[in-house]
Amino acid sequence: MTKLDRRTIRCAIYTRKSSDEGLDQAFNSLDAQREACESYISSQRHEGWKLIPAHYDDGGLSGGNLDRPALQRLLKDIADGKVDLVVVYKIDRLTRSLADFARLVDRFDAADCSFVSVTQSFNTSTSMGRLTLNVLLSFAQFEREVTAERIRDKITASKKKGYWMGGLLPLGYDRHPDPKMQTLVINEAEAEIVRDVFLFYDQHGCLRQVEQDVIARGYRSKRRTFNDGKVTGAKPLSRGQINFILRNPVYIGRIRHKQESHQGLHEAIVDQDLWDRVQKQLDRKSPGKFRTRSRSGALLTGRIFDETGDFLTPTHSQKGSRRYRYYVSGRLLAGSPTDASGWRLPAKQLEDAVRETVFRYIDSDVSRVLSCPTPSLLESLKNSLGKLSRNMATDFVNRVDVSAGRLNIALSPNAIADWLGVPEEEIDSTRLRLESPFSIRRRGKESRLVFGMIHTAPDPKLIRMIALAHSWLEEIKSGVLMKDIAARHGWKTLMVRQRIQLAFLSPAIVGAILEGKQPEGLTLTHLVTSDIPLDWDEQWTALGFEPAP
């Protein structure tokens, strides 16, 4: 490649169109934009402007973000020094976002590249020119936001009138053959499956038994073929899909929109009486009612009491940017702050203790909660057991009673039966009461709960991440960039930056974690979201380890 004259300005044209309408025409909007830009470049030939042959065209892509193939190619070529000037028909073809435009300008400036809008003349070297540019971009962003708002309002209004506004077609329905009719028509073959699912649940009242019935009959999910040729569905219905069918108001002729539903233009597949009976059974057995939490994020709201029967109410205090949550006896908040019988317990430690107690009890041997744990029943429950997580454990809690030195936890047979997919009669309610002794240790004005029945085990996930953090540190020392490490794992750079600080934990803390002797609540999530001190002694105290005797 010959060296260009110093006055030669290599120009690249960028074009964009938000919708793909008309792109298949011989001369479309992108061609019109390019033609105008080419003419403008030709008019500036005396200034040394020269069009490069590469095309940067994004058809059918929004200007609301920078995730556009042609734009990314253009930015790479600018960074590689192949482009001196970007020419666009209007500024909003480049971007409609002020924040994105600021980022683009920074990248242009770093590569000594400029840009020109052929229909909007201004000089960005002056304060008035920069003001004009910001005003234009503000209106472009405003236009994009108003358009999006108008589309949302149209969808809401259309759904209120009963129109089907797109999305994945539900099992039992197809789109109306007339594209002008925005509604659904019944697919009779699939509709029979839907009716049977409702009838099975009305008969059994158990998702697991319904799942067995539909599998025995060979019923499958809806087969869907997308525009790119991808095919999904046509697989045995899972328990989650069955539950979604039973909860979908489309089958009684209604259209769902957010938390509401409206009378639709399509015919119903199931009658209202059957729908009502099924919903009552689902509501009665749903563990969702046990997931009540207050705005403060308290997991045990409404389910925790002291020995007098008084509610423990979630509350919090603020110190700087840190928020401390507590469960406090109601009488302490209602005018008796000095009542010696009242409780004020750290919320997170209490929730973690309840969660861990319940999880270990069920996960170690699920047969203990069953009335008749036959081998065939245990075999059928394997899938449910594999999906049990600690976060689910509090969903099973019906009530927690706090007394001096002891937590008494009562589990809900309904919630456990629904999770396992068995009738409630299969659950032995006499085995659903757990105990966990605890003591309170004070550190200054703060109190810390110590639970005697919870013995922390080595955390494999945390141990693996510590080992990974040390390997990353060695890579960085050898010159590897953090962003390249993140790309290798498919993460954002922030995730690597948060986790690499585990490489700076003291040997004593790492040793305790390897032996499973870390404090309760010292999880990977807690560590990566905390500011870990560099001083090893400060780390020991800040992470909740007991002071050395």
Secondary structure, 3 states (H helix, E strand, C coil): CCCCCCCCEEEEEEEEECCCCCCCCCCCHHHHHHHHHHHHHHHCHHHCEEECCCCEEEECCCCCCCCCHHHHHHHHHHHCCCCCEEEECCHHHHCCCHHHHHHHHHHHHHCCCEEEECCCCCCCCCHHHHHHHHHHHHHHHHHHHHHHHHHHHHHHHHHHCCCCCCCCCCCCEEECCCCCCCCEEECHHHHHHHHHHHHHHHHHCCHHHHHHHHHHCCCECCCEECCCCCEECCCECCHHHHHHHHHCHHHHCEEEECCEEEECCCCCCCCHHHHHHHHHHHHHHCHHHHHCCCCCCCCCCCCEEECCCCEEEEEEEEECCEEEEEEEEHHHHCCCCCCCCCCEEEHHHHHHHHHHHHHHHHHHCHHHHECCCCHHHHHHCHHHHHCCCHHHHHHHEEEEEEECCEEEEEECHHHHHHHHCCCHHHECHHHCEEEEEEEEEEECCEEEEEECCCCCCCCHHHHHHHHHHHHHHHHHHCCCCHHHHHHHHCCCHHHHHHHHHHHHCCHHHHHHHHCCCCCCCCCHHHHHCCCCCCCHHHHHHHCCCCCCC
